[in-house]
Amino acid sequence: MRTGLALLAALAFAHSWAETSQVVIENAWIRAPVAGQTVTAGYCDIRNDGDEPVTIVGFTGPVRVEMHETRTEDGMARMRPLRQLRVAAKSTASLAPGGRHLMLFGVDAEHTAGEANALTLRMRLASGDELSAQFRVRAGAGGQAKPRKEP
């Protein structure tokens, strides 16, 4: 009985590790907040090299982080929270200006100054696994973001 439970636990850990090791966060960055503001946006590409889809259910960090999506409805750009983001097998989901993105609340000079000039955020998968990534701060990523049309 104990051997069976140990084997089951080992298989569950191996599956969990395999899922996490197949997901990669790339091109991670946040826009430096405008002077006097503490809200900004974060972007990245999430690549799933695995054979199964994965579902992202959130991000955490030293500040409050929410997943959002900008969509054009009735000619108006509207931002809505995303409860989850599914990344198909062997594909990449992009969080980019004007589309799906992260909103970061409470970002101040303490978070964006110094040598590292980055925030570490953790991405949570529906499986309970987490991945960490450094999100580099980019000053003046200027220009108005234009909503992207979904394919």
Secondary structure as UniProt FT lines:
FT   HELIX           2..21
FT   STRAND          23..31
FT   TURN            35..36
FT   STRAND          39..48
FT   STRAND          54..60
FT   STRAND          64..73
FT   TURN            74..75
FT   STRAND          76..81
FT   STRAND          85..87
FT   TURN            89..90
FT   STRAND          91..95
FT   TURN            97..98
FT   STRAND          100..105
FT   HELIX           109..112
FT   STRAND          118..125
FT   TURN            126..127
FT   STRAND          130..138
FT   TURN            139..140
//
